[in-house]
Amino acid sequence: MRAAANNGGREMDASLRRVFLASAVGSALEWYDFFIYGTAAALVFGELFFPKADPAVGTLLAFASFGVGFFARPFGGLVFGHLGDRIGRKPVLVITLLLVGGGTFLIGVLPTYESIGVWAPILLVVMRLVQGFGAGAEYGGAVIVAVEHAPPGKRGLFGSWAPIGVTIGILLANGVFAIFSSLSREAFLSWGWRIPFLLSIVLIFVGLYIRARLSETPVFSEIASKNVVARSPVMEAVKKHPREFLVVVGARLAENGLGYLFPVFALNYMTQQLHLPKPMILQANILAYAVQLFTIPFFSALSDRVGRRPVYMGGALFSAAFAFPFFLLVNTQAQPLIYLALVLAVAVGVGAMFGPQAAYFAELFGARLRYSGFAFARELGSILAGGPAPFVAAALLLYAGGQPWLVAGYMMLLALLTAAAVYIGPETYRSDIHADAEHAEKSKTRI
């Protein structure tokens, strides 16, 4: 009997390891793809795909193409969220992985403006739309798989596996670009920028192998066995959870907006305005996200003990208070202070929001509508936050003559709006993850 129990324990451990890897690797691919695009937009896309423009305008156009992918994300959330609630979490995760990874790989083989003229930026935008369409449900599915497999009282910690994967993807993106940006300028512009995009094929194969062996979540299996799958989950989620939709959209403003401003806009600001060396700034980003690997599970586990809202609001209020000090530290151009600024902004401010967000958003919606509600609402927030954030910040910087204080005010506004949205939301950390929409609503509480 003891041997049988040990075998059962090993099987459970192996199953949870597969869940962890399926959640983390897919998220790593998605955000590796998105952040290498953002990094390339900051460093080279203006020159390679929009060369007729003034350098500052070229950067704006490159950031605009970065934002285009976010407009495709809600449509991806709409389509794949519906499928995730209708046919299951697992098959959708395979489809979204292929779309995100395939779009990224193809960017790596695109001809530039010099070769095919105006078709180059057009094809770049098309590939960006493919990325965004797949990414619209990739992260939500990765979170839901982890949360719906979580033991009682550990949903926050298990939910952190997907954001940990995001951080790994960002680290990979920064690490790869740090290596290839050390090439000569001619080599980097000629072929070096392509390698990070082509390397995404490795993550695609690894992710497909892991997800093909993943079992369906216990929550969806229970729904399917009782034949209570929602007929139109997106419409039901919107009608039955309007408050939750507003909370998710508002909660995304700071987490998603600042999550892109620091690694994308700040990279451009420090290299173009302060003329700091690119390798040093990339190293600072790597350090910040390396620390975030530890702060995300810490804040997520903390939310299992004290609730999602206190931790989330704490991260938002810290980010609001740190917006102006961030640029004061960066403008010293002192390497230790730049490192400190990015670590505090990314690992503490964004980390305290990003960690508990996974479980919080999953818990806001009942089991039958979870994928649709999570993915669609979350990506609507992306349109207002992460997508336009680098473009808006670059425009504010241009308007202010290169001074960052309007950008700092914009960052503060995003953070305060997020704090307000989470404040009006329900507390969910003790809710029943198996409950349908109506029962889930009754189990939520206020603190």
Steps between C-alpha positions, in 0.01 A plus 500: 500500500787734583655425160169575331473825691855593402423422135188711522699784651760478226228501234346808662839671514561416134156633407558826686843537338334468159244764600779730617697454179193533276406824672850648527645397161201626301504832683877521450454458124218755481690767686837418351331566166331820611804643673749428225261691276488785750877501536549493125246784464707705745836418339476427127151482343473875448813492284433170320127522429427876514822655367337793317389655828687730736671278764261613776198449273640164388511391863139613544397295195687198630323531836170543315560166324573356845160622618318350200542151643300602805198587289492140377520357850136554608385325182729210587361505853147501359552209261730278706333586830176370350673183384675455835164499679338281234756233402753522783810680617762263356424513121479879502841528664654304212341724235600826667857378546530436125359840406721702732816303422434482126443874470824570685708260291370654176599852614855367510494427125322818384676715239559861607390827339820512299406173325126529433404856594162566660413128509756452777312698769169356373623142546648593836159623617329184367738277697442718803125444463553123483707518820235706673210278392666193649624682810146616576423170672844347558570654838145460627505132411837446664375661821172309505674165451723571800229645726249223425761237593598681823447346846275696741662812640776509237330646194702820522828310510398260221367789294843662522643232271372684192638842600827328593500369143443855378804617696708215359391605150602859568836386637558287191407791273731741678779243525487412132490866396784581740712240320419604146493876559867470593570430133621781279222735394522380139474134599214561743295695244581250225423167669557513877151633584341200323653229719283568811188459288621180333595346835132497601470173306673326793236613747224397259620140484558480876158647574319267258670195649398595853144608422428188294556294817290724724169375643184709493434698819280341770266800490426476126480120517229538765311752286519273195390192696190685627427633150471859626741660250387856423345550157624859457756548779624843391151651490409338831821627660433858385136493613552330836831661599505866384664610824772235466568617144555856620723383785718294264531782244591753769737263680688450174582867447803522728616138491491479121584861420798523735597144413570623147620851581795387708658245264394664171466878538764532773747312278440750221513800738829400659670419170360784285462785750770422756733331249577215737650181353241243390677201658497669842125575480421148385704368793299721736177357356632146545584570865154649568317202351733252669396650833136490388530121467507496881261785578216363282459174696554691826218747432281223358543283809439806718167552322402146604532614861372860507293522180554607140381860538738624772806369317383627160410847630832517685689444175292764319546764771873430518522545122316833521733626773811382312420649156696826545782349714554244223604769251695693763711188558535421129598856410804482727642262234674316783494127432420384860209746524363394162512139614325595825229695314416211268507239778260699718268588211487154342555254785306685772242726332404289200579170676253569783224550242600237247542212749156488665326621184499151348292332770293816557379527141427126481299514823291797387311281250304178557631169368276481191596849384854528634706479180277742308465750783869492592641517147259752348493744793876479551574577137256789489719646772803444280361735235489782754823410679796306358429555131497880487725558803840515320349713222329739743817529708714567191252767385499664845879497504511662155246763607699579816823548307664185632410556867331197661271668754183474293577130460536470878160667542351254251648209695357637825155537343500139380600378846235701684225385263604140563495547877147642474380212278630234738354686799146476357546134409407198713742288699523150356780304667255285698250445217409158358696446177261220393186712538292616206450870435215549745658308788837664439337841529350411838833373635688824435543737791610852575784581737 
